[in-house]
Amino acid sequence: MTGRLTLPASLAPWAPALSTLTSDVALALGPLVRQIDHLCTAPEDGSSDDGQPDGYSGLASRGTIERLLPSQLLLMRELPDEFVRRAAGGELLYLAPATRAAAVRGRVVALVDTGPGQLGAARLVQLAALVVLHRRAAAQGRSLVIGLLGERTGDWRDGDLGSQLAGWLAARRAADPSPSTVREWLEHLDAADQAWLLTGPHLADHLPDRSRVLVSHEQEWDVDGVSVVRVVVGERHLDLPLPRGEVALRVLRGSGFRDATDGVDAGAGPLRVPTFPSAAPYLIARGHGPTEVVSVRVPAGRPRRHQLPGPALAAAWLGRRLVVLTCVDETLRVVVIGKALGRLQDLAVPLATVGVSADEVERAAEGALSPLHFQRGDLLCAVGGGWWSLSTTGNHRLSSYVTVAPGRQLDVPRVAWRAGAHLEVTELTGTTPIPASAQVVLGGGSRIAWSLDATTWRLHDASGHVGDVQVPEETTVIGVVDLDGPQLVTLSSGGLVVRLVSPDRTRTLTRWSGGTGAPALHPSEPWLAVPRPDGLIEIADLAADHVLRTVRSTG
């Protein structure tokens, strides 16, 4: 559990927003927040277009001498040197004027440039600016919404600041936004909305109105990198020193946040090795230790963690229940969470029956969860290097099975199996026979890809052979997705670069590359789960090229 955040009095106005950060990051970011707040509010100090003056609303770090707190005047008399130091550092406290709420209010809107020109130091400025805008919105009785340029126009991120920052933190675009992109977003505003744009000079120079455009760019460097940034609002600018290097890196890597998630706390420890093991709209990942599994419905749903009686080896959502294969006392057992599924909860298979040792179970419990399938009352799972059919009435190895994928019905999965010199595949007809030695990847519906050398792949769908594609050696084929026809989703040999490969072209998915582990593709939807730093998982819709949701455990 995190402790209560303690801030100096000079940061008190921004305490609710800074509480989303760890204490050291909040303190290090404080000077940047105060200066940006001054830059954004100086022309409007003492007045507001939102209502008439109505007393005082609290404390502020900027103001006129008439609003200086009596305690600060006492400090000036008793400790003049300390008073001068605080005045120079913007640490004096003033009464903050309040205004009477107007009858009609809009939102405070932050349009954020997430292109390559705003990586690095500019991201720190954006974070400080979002803290400032959050406080401005609260003081005016408005809500703060964030639009990430490059995502679907009008797809606003609202809710608490922690969840908004999670989406901002994960957002990365391969190209800088254009003025037309900004115009499209502005068309989705209400008349009473107050919009700010956080960007760099390249985009700002092409905009007709820069009155509420916050522009940041690198200004000075030292041996550790960027040390000073210039922040410009309208005709005013400030050169601001950045927090020390290690704090800045923590923020940029996503580890300086207390609760930066659009999901719900999924328990202690980061989420690991995500997978979509069935056709159900659920992501499953490992949680804290080998006996914890986390499941979350996509695109919306509360993440839930499940403690198992032993290490989890395989899992899947089958209908209305989560089914997990575990190992207890060197025996494979099934845990059914939800509606009962036959007599699977009575299953007990000694490890020796499937030729697996306790050491192999321990190693398997650190990797990705294997899929499970239900076939006419039996449980199909991959253990010990092959496919098995397990039931309370008997267990047998399916030596002819090559791979299994979800089918159109719960108890009828798609199967590729060896039949003599060729492979047979459920729901695949009218195609050239597939050699028994081929590698096979099954997609949703009737989609399939197969290869004899792992570099030339033949694509098929319900209409038959679609075409052939080439991939480099040692490329991993994650799956087959239908985007205007079947395409391969591949991962480079280094495990970083994700690509879409069709007979017509190869497209690098820069936004969904660079994960901390192997991504997982849903078997029937164009959804890709990408592990990010600090246990965060982005779930991308490849068809729309935007984030469906971001899930993270807060630890």
PAKETI-77082 format. One record per residue (C-alpha): residue number from 1; residue in three letters; x negated, y negated, z negated. Coordinates in steps of 0.05 Angstrom, whole numbers. Layout:
N
NUM;ala;X;Y;Z
...
# end
This chain:
555
1;met;0;0;0
2;thr;-26;-69;18
3;gly;-33;-121;-37
4;arg;0;-188;-39
5;leu;-32;-239;7
6;thr;-65;-296;-31
7;leu;-77;-360;9
8;pro;-105;-429;-11
9;ala;-55;-485;-18
10;ser;-77;-515;48
11;leu;-49;-454;84
12;ala;15;-449;45
13;pro;59;-476;102
14;trp;39;-418;146
15;ala;40;-363;93
16;pro;100;-325;121
17;ala;67;-319;189
18;leu;-3;-306;162
19;ser;24;-250;119
20;thr;25;-206;182
21;leu;-51;-208;179
22;thr;-101;-178;130
23;ser;-128;-227;78
24;asp;-197;-237;109
25;val;-168;-248;178
26;ala;-115;-297;152
27;leu;-168;-338;115
28;ala;-216;-338;174
29;leu;-161;-359;222
30;gly;-135;-413;176
31;pro;-178;-471;202
32;leu;-158;-455;273
33;val;-84;-453;253
34;arg;-88;-521;218
35;gln;-122;-555;276
36;ile;-76;-527;329
37;asp;-16;-546;287
38;his;-42;-617;284
39;leu;-55;-617;359
40;cys;16;-593;374
41;thr;54;-635;324
42;ala;15;-701;319
43;pro;58;-739;370
44;glu;122;-717;334
45;asp;98;-728;262
46;gly;151;-763;222
47;ser;205;-756;274
48;ser;245;-702;308
49;asp;291;-697;367
50;asp;329;-642;330
51;gly;364;-685;277
52;gln;362;-744;230
53;pro;313;-751;171
54;asp;338;-713;111
55;gly;288;-716;53
56;tyr;230;-667;48
57;ser;224;-594;66
58;gly;160;-574;32
59;leu;85;-585;39
60;ala;42;-601;100
61;ser;-32;-608;113
62;arg;-22;-672;155
63;gly;16;-736;142
64;thr;14;-809;124
65;ile;-16;-837;60
66;glu;54;-853;34
67;arg;70;-778;33
68;leu;6;-756;-2
69;leu;21;-715;-64
70;pro;8;-748;-132
71;ser;-39;-691;-150
72;gln;-82;-711;-90
73;leu;-83;-783;-113
74;leu;-106;-759;-182
75;leu;-160;-719;-148
76;met;-183;-782;-111
77;arg;-191;-818;-177
78;glu;-223;-762;-218
79;leu;-264;-726;-165
80;pro;-275;-773;-106
81;asp;-328;-729;-73
82;glu;-281;-669;-73
83;phe;-225;-713;-46
84;val;-269;-736;12
85;arg;-289;-664;26
86;arg;-217;-641;28
87;ala;-196;-700;71
88;ala;-252;-684;121
89;gly;-231;-611;123
90;gly;-157;-624;130
91;glu;-143;-593;62
92;leu;-103;-649;29
93;leu;-29;-637;17
94;tyr;28;-682;38
95;leu;104;-680;32
96;ala;134;-651;96
97;pro;193;-691;122
98;ala;258;-653;135
99;thr;310;-667;187
100;arg;384;-654;187
101;ala;401;-598;233
102;ala;433;-617;299
103;ala;498;-585;320
104;val;467;-546;378
105;arg;399;-511;373
106;gly;359;-469;421
107;arg;299;-425;410
108;val;225;-439;406
109;val;198;-400;465
110;ala;125;-380;474
111;leu;105;-359;545
112;val;39;-324;539
113;asp;-12;-312;594
114;thr;-41;-242;585
115;gly;-85;-242;647
116;pro;-160;-231;648
117;gly;-174;-305;641
118;gln;-144;-303;571
119;leu;-184;-245;543
120;gly;-234;-253;487
121;ala;-237;-320;451
122;ala;-173;-345;483
123;arg;-135;-289;449
124;leu;-155;-316;381
125;val;-128;-384;402
126;gln;-63;-351;425
127;leu;-56;-315;358
128;ala;-65;-380;319
129;ala;-16;-416;365
130;leu;36;-362;355
131;val;29;-370;279
132;val;39;-445;288
133;leu;100;-437;333
134;his;130;-387;285
135;arg;126;-438;229
136;arg;154;-493;274
137;ala;213;-449;293
138;ala;229;-432;220
139;ala;223;-505;198
140;gln;273;-526;253
141;gly;322;-470;239
142;arg;306;-437;305
143;ser;282;-368;324
144;leu;217;-353;359
145;val;218;-311;422
146;ile;158;-290;463
147;gly;154;-278;538
148;leu;92;-241;563
149;leu;76;-265;634
150;gly;69;-205;679
151;glu;124;-164;646
152;arg;196;-163;672
153;thr;221;-235;676
154;gly;269;-252;620
155;asp;248;-191;577
156;trp;241;-232;513
157;arg;208;-204;451
158;asp;246;-225;389
159;gly;253;-199;318
160;asp;201;-206;263
161;leu;133;-235;279
162;gly;97;-170;264
163;ser;134;-132;318
164;gln;125;-190;367
165;leu;50;-190;355
166;ala;47;-116;369
167;gly;73;-127;440
168;trp;27;-187;450
169;leu;-33;-148;424
170;ala;-21;-90;472
171;ala;-5;-133;533
172;arg;-60;-136;586
173;arg;-52;-155;659
174;ala;-102;-142;714
175;ala;-86;-208;750
176;asp;-74;-279;726
177;pro;-2;-305;730
178;ser;18;-355;783
179;pro;58;-420;777
180;ser;117;-384;810
181;thr;115;-333;753
182;val;122;-389;703
183;arg;179;-420;742
184;glu;216;-353;743
185;trp;211;-347;667
186;leu;233;-419;656
187;glu;296;-405;696
188;his;316;-356;641
189;leu;315;-411;587
190;asp;375;-444;556
191;ala;380;-519;559
192;ala;366;-527;485
193;asp;305;-482;484
194;gln;237;-512;468
195;ala;185;-476;512
196;trp;110;-473;503
197;leu;60;-442;551
198;leu;-5;-412;525
199;thr;-54;-405;582
200;gly;-121;-426;612
201;pro;-142;-484;656
202;his;-134;-447;722
203;leu;-59;-439;715
204;ala;-48;-505;678
205;asp;-80;-545;734
206;his;-25;-523;781
207;leu;34;-542;735
208;pro;71;-608;743
209;asp;86;-617;669
210;arg;34;-602;616
211;ser;67;-635;556
212;arg;79;-568;522
213;val;23;-528;553
214;leu;-32;-505;506
215;val;-96;-494;546
216;ser;-157;-460;517
217;his;-225;-445;547
218;glu;-295;-429;521
219;gln;-337;-490;505
220;glu;-400;-470;467
221;trp;-440;-406;456
222;asp;-492;-381;407
223;val;-532;-316;402
224;asp;-469;-278;382
225;gly;-426;-303;439
226;val;-372;-356;443
227;ser;-375;-402;382
228;val;-329;-460;401
229;val;-267;-465;444
230;arg;-234;-527;472
231;val;-159;-530;462
232;val;-119;-580;502
233;val;-46;-602;494
234;gly;-24;-656;542
235;glu;-76;-712;539
236;arg;-104;-691;472
237;his;-159;-640;458
238;leu;-200;-611;402
239;asp;-264;-570;401
240;leu;-252;-515;350
241;pro;-303;-467;319
242;leu;-283;-394;322
243;pro;-282;-345;263
244;arg;-346;-306;251
245;gly;-360;-249;299
246;glu;-338;-189;259
247;val;-270;-219;241
248;ala;-258;-240;314
249;leu;-274;-169;337
250;arg;-226;-139;287
251;val;-170;-183;313
252;leu;-185;-168;386
253;arg;-188;-93;372
254;gly;-121;-95;335
255;ser;-147;-76;266
256;gly;-134;-143;230
257;phe;-59;-135;226
258;arg;-16;-112;168
259;asp;46;-93;207
260;ala;37;-106;282
261;thr;87;-57;309
262;asp;152;-58;347
263;gly;169;9;318
264;val;179;28;246
265;asp;124;50;199
266;ala;113;123;216
267;gly;74;138;153
268;ala;1;137;131
269;gly;-54;148;181
270;pro;-58;134;256
271;leu;-17;170;308
272;arg;-58;219;349
273;val;-54;259;414
274;pro;16;240;438
275;thr;55;287;482
276;phe;122;293;517
277;pro;132;368;509
278;ser;204;373;535
279;ala;254;338;580
280;ala;286;304;520
281;pro;271;229;512
282;tyr;224;239;453
283;leu;151;227;442
284;ile;116;273;393
285;ala;47;260;363
286;arg;4;284;306
287;gly;5;242;243
288;his;-36;246;180
289;gly;-70;315;178
290;pro;-53;379;215
291;thr;13;390;179
292;glu;47;325;198
293;val;84;313;263
294;val;115;246;283
295;ser;173;241;332
296;val;204;179;363
297;arg;261;171;412
298;val;246;131;475
299;pro;260;75;491
300;ala;291;59;423
301;gly;294;97;358
302;arg;264;102;289
303;pro;198;140;286
304;arg;204;198;238
305;arg;149;238;206
306;his;158;311;188
307;gln;116;351;139
308;leu;108;424;157
309;pro;90;483;112
310;gly;28;496;153
311;pro;-13;469;212
312;ala;30;450;272
313;leu;10;485;336
314;ala;67;470;384
315;ala;130;428;384
316;ala;188;406;428
317;trp;256;373;423
318;leu;305;426;447
319;gly;375;398;451
320;arg;391;365;385
321;arg;335;394;344
322;leu;260;389;336
323;val;227;457;338
324;val;156;466;312
325;leu;112;527;313
326;thr;68;530;251
327;cys;20;578;218
328;val;32;599;145
329;asp;-9;653;112
330;glu;-38;675;179
331;thr;32;684;207
332;leu;66;643;262
333;arg;132;614;237
334;val;183;567;267
335;val;211;505;233
336;val;277;480;263
337;ile;294;408;243
338;gly;367;395;261
339;lys;420;442;288
340;ala;402;516;284
341;leu;377;549;348
342;gly;392;623;347
343;arg;351;660;294
344;leu;286;625;309
345;gln;278;602;237
346;asp;271;676;218
347;leu;213;686;266
348;ala;149;715;235
349;val;91;736;280
350;pro;24;757;250
351;leu;-35;721;283
352;ala;-65;789;300
353;thr;-4;804;344
354;val;-22;746;391
355;gly;-97;756;385
356;val;-111;690;349
357;ser;-158;680;290
358;ala;-149;632;231
359;asp;-210;592;257
360;glu;-176;584;325
361;val;-113;559;290
362;glu;-155;507;252
363;arg;-186;482;317
364;ala;-119;481;354
365;ala;-88;440;298
366;glu;-135;382;315
367;gly;-115;378;388
368;ala;-52;362;426
369;leu;11;400;408
370;ser;28;454;458
371;pro;98;453;490
372;leu;153;501;470
373;his;210;527;514
374;phe;274;565;500
375;gln;289;623;548
376;arg;352;664;537
377;gly;344;666;461
378;asp;268;674;461
379;leu;215;622;447
380;leu;162;612;501
381;cys;95;583;478
382;ala;22;582;499
383;val;-22;613;445
384;gly;-87;650;449
385;gly;-101;628;520
386;gly;-36;655;550
387;trp;39;651;549
388;trp;80;691;499
389;ser;154;705;490
390;leu;169;707;415
391;ser;233;730;381
392;thr;258;764;319
393;thr;268;828;359
394;gly;200;833;392
395;asn;141;795;421
396;his;106;805;487
397;arg;53;771;527
398;leu;75;741;594
399;ser;11;757;631
400;ser;40;737;699
401;tyr;60;667;676
402;val;16;610;700
403;thr;53;550;673
404;val;122;531;646
405;ala;161;465;649
406;pro;230;443;626
407;gly;287;463;672
408;arg;356;435;687
409;gln;386;476;630
410;leu;360;483;559
411;asp;350;559;562
412;val;326;563;635
413;pro;257;532;641
414;arg;219;525;706
415;val;165;578;712
416;ala;107;590;760
417;trp;86;663;758
418;arg;41;710;797
419;ala;77;760;842
420;gly;24;801;877
421;ala;-20;757;921
422;his;25;696;914
423;leu;57;651;863
424;glu;132;645;854
425;val;161;581;826
426;thr;231;571;799
427;glu;274;526;845
428;leu;220;524;899
429;thr;243;552;966
430;gly;226;544;1039
431;thr;152;529;1030
432;thr;87;561;1051
433;pro;69;617;1002
434;ile;24;593;946
435;pro;-38;637;933
436;ala;-39;670;865
437;ser;-106;638;849
438;ala;-79;567;856
439;gln;-75;515;801
440;val;-3;491;793
441;val;27;429;762
442;leu;103;427;755
443;gly;142;361;754
444;gly;215;346;742
445;gly;268;371;789
446;ser;235;411;845
447;arg;169;372;846
448;ile;105;413;846
449;ala;32;404;863
450;trp;-19;459;874
451;ser;-92;466;892
452;leu;-144;519;905
453;asp;-205;476;892
454;ala;-179;422;844
455;thr;-194;367;895
456;thr;-144;379;952
457;trp;-73;381;926
458;arg;-9;398;964
459;leu;54;361;942
460;his;124;391;948
461;asp;194;368;929
462;ala;264;394;944
463;ser;256;378;1018
464;gly;192;419;1025
465;his;119;401;1036
466;val;110;326;1029
467;gly;35;319;1043
468;asp;-35;330;1017
469;val;-78;286;972
470;gln;-151;284;955
471;val;-179;270;885
472;pro;-252;267;863
473;glu;-285;327;830
474;glu;-273;335;755
475;thr;-210;292;759
476;thr;-155;315;711
477;val;-85;319;740
478;ile;-38;296;685
479;gly;26;310;722
480;val;72;297;781
481;val;119;237;781
482;asp;173;215;830
483;leu;160;143;853
484;asp;189;140;923
485;gly;167;212;931
486;pro;122;257;890
487;gln;55;228;868
488;leu;-1;254;824
489;val;-19;219;760
490;thr;-93;230;749
491;leu;-146;215;697
492;ser;-218;202;718
493;ser;-274;248;697
494;gly;-295;198;643
495;gly;-225;200;613
496;leu;-212;125;621
497;val;-182;108;690
498;val;-110;127;706
499;arg;-89;130;779
500;leu;-27;144;821
501;val;-45;186;882
502;ser;3;197;940
503;pro;-9;220;1012
504;asp;-9;146;1034
505;arg;-53;112;982
506;thr;-88;115;914
507;arg;-71;61;863
508;thr;-110;48;800
509;leu;-65;34;741
510;thr;-111;-16;706
511;arg;-60;-36;654
512;trp;-51;36;631
513;ser;-125;55;634
514;gly;-177;51;579
515;gly;-139;89;526
516;thr;-174;119;465
517;gly;-151;188;485
518;ala;-117;226;542
519;pro;-50;197;562
520;ala;13;240;566
521;leu;64;241;622
522;his;138;257;610
523;pro;157;319;652
524;ser;218;287;685
525;glu;215;211;672
526;pro;161;162;697
527;trp;138;150;626
528;leu;65;150;606
529;ala;42;149;533
530;val;-26;115;525
531;pro;-64;118;459
532;arg;-92;50;439
533;pro;-139;29;382
534;asp;-117;33;309
535;gly;-66;89;320
536;leu;-22;48;367
537;ile;13;83;426
538;glu;40;46;486
539;ile;96;79;525
540;ala;96;53;596
541;asp;150;58;649
542;leu;108;70;712
543;ala;168;55;758
544;ala;178;-15;728
545;asp;105;-25;707
546;his;122;-51;638
547;val;118;-27;565
548;leu;180;10;543
549;arg;158;7;471
550;thr;98;6;426
551;val;94;54;367
552;arg;43;49;311
553;ser;32;77;242
554;thr;11;24;192
555;gly;-30;68;146
# end
